[in-house]
Each structure stands twice: as C-alpha cells, then as structure tokens.
Amino acid sequence: MKVATWNVNSIRARLDHACDWLERVQPDVLCMQETKVTDDDFPTDELMRLGYGIAMAGQLSYNGVAILSRLPMKEITIGLSGQAPDADRRAIAATIAGVRIFSVYVPNGKSTSSPSFPEKLAWLERLRVTLDETTNPNGDVLVCGDFNIATDDRDVYAPELFRGKVHFHPDEHRALARVRDFGLKDAFREHCAEAGRYSWWDYRGGGFRKNEGLRIDYVFLSESLAKRCSSAIMDVEPRRLDKPSDHIPVMVELG
C-alpha cells in the first residue's frame, strides 16, 4: 500500500498538479493539508473520477485537511480529542486496510514571541493525547502531514540561522518528540540519513533553485508499520512545475 502526504497549498489552485501526480504515481492513499476550501467547494468529482473516495474537513481560505483513498475508509473522525466543534480544520483520521491514518496540519506558530507559538505547542500535546486515547502503539498507526517543525540540523539549509526560531526551536523539538514517544518512527529517516533533503522551499528569494529549504513534512509510522515499510521518498518533481505548492509529496510503501 502506497500512502502519501502533501500540503497542496490550495486544492483549487493546485488541482491539475494533484490530478497529474495521482495519475503518475498511483498512491493508494493521499493525505492533503491546506486544502483551503469548504467541503462544498472541494473538487470531489474530479478526484473521484480518478478512483478515489474522499474524507474531508474544509475551511474557507485557510487550513483544511483531507484523505483520498482507493481503498474503503472506516471510522472517519475530524479534529483532535477535546477540541471544540468549530476548531480550525487541521486534523482528520480514517482506518484504511487496518491502518489508522491521521492527516494533520500543525499550526505554524508565526514567531516565538507570538501567542500562536504556545498554541502550536498545545496543539501538538493534544495530538499526543488523541493518539493515547484513540489508538494503540502496538497497532498499525500512521501519522503524516505538515508539522511545521524541522527535526535536526540535516533538515534545515542554514541551522544557525534558524536555531531558536520558529520551526527550529527547542520547545518545538520537545513537543514533537513527545508526539513521537507514542512509538512513531520517521519513515524517511529510516531509509535516508542524507542532509539537505527538504520538503518545503519559500517562494521568495529563489529558495527552491538554491535548495534553501526545510524538511517539515513527515510520515511517522508505528513500529509494526515501520517493519513493513520498504521505501520512503520525497518527490521533488511537483515543485518544478509552474505555480507549484511550496511543499512536495512524501510517500511510503508498506508491504
């Protein structure tokens, strides 16, 4: 089973890119973030024509998450444990082929001095609570999405420039480690230790051309799934297209 995650940065703006990628790569599951549309405006018909069922949690102009699957989806849930019904649409989960799959869009945090920064840390703690309350680390659990955190120096083009700032702050690292202490392995790092491999590049300043990026998009796997994972890739090709998302897809293959 191929499972991918991609912050599409507006599914309406990037629909052709998404459809072309789905046809080329043929993932069984694609988790999306930053769809930026209400459910009524989600391009359901176009994606269903490619053979995908869709679970979505949309929001006008901001946020929005979805799971596309060629396999049946069960036990679809929106949001995290304890969240208000009107909370930002940043998390959706479904069980597919026995795997509990979460598509998450972690808040940016803006800056370490912003009220959004502690909110980001609290959101990550709520994600950990959700995992504890709804899943079992001994089961098949996959958590993927845009985490807005680079894990270590290999994941940042200029570590000293970012160190202590949003996306690369010790408090964020502790919060992400707490999520991963549930029993989650970084699929890409299980297969590739190389530095300088990024999933996001700023649109400004020629970041992509200069490879000045961050690795902030992840597929995390429980121990049982990590043992079944035969590959983990980041597909840079969609970033070369005209008017691309600033993120690229990350995909794992599970045996």
Sequence and secondary structure as in RCSB ss.txt:
>XXXX:A:sequence
MKVATWNVNSIRARLDHACDWLERVQPDVLCMQETKVTDDDFPTDELMRLGYGIAMAGQLSYNGVAILSRLPMKE
ITIGLSGQAPDADRRAIAATIAGVRIFSVYVPNGKSTSSPSFPEKLAWLERLRVTLDETTNPNGDVLVCGDFNIA
TDDRDVYAPELFRGKVHFHPDEHRALARVRDFGLKDAFREHCAEAGRYSWWDYRGGGFRKNEGLRIDYVFLSESL
AKRCSSAIMDVEPRRLDKPSDHIPVMVELG
>XXXX:A:secstr
 EEEEEE S TTTTHHHHHHHHHHH  SEEEEE   S GGGS HHHHHTTT EEEEE  SSS  EEEEESS EEE
EEES TT  TTS S EEEEEETTEEEEEEE      TTSTHHHHHHHHHHHHHHHHHHH  TTS EEEEEE    
 SGGGBSSHHHHTTSTTS HHHHHHHHHHHTTTEEEHHHHH   SS  SEE TGGGTTTTT EE  EEEEEEHHH
HHHEEEEEE  GGGGSSS  SB  EEEEE 
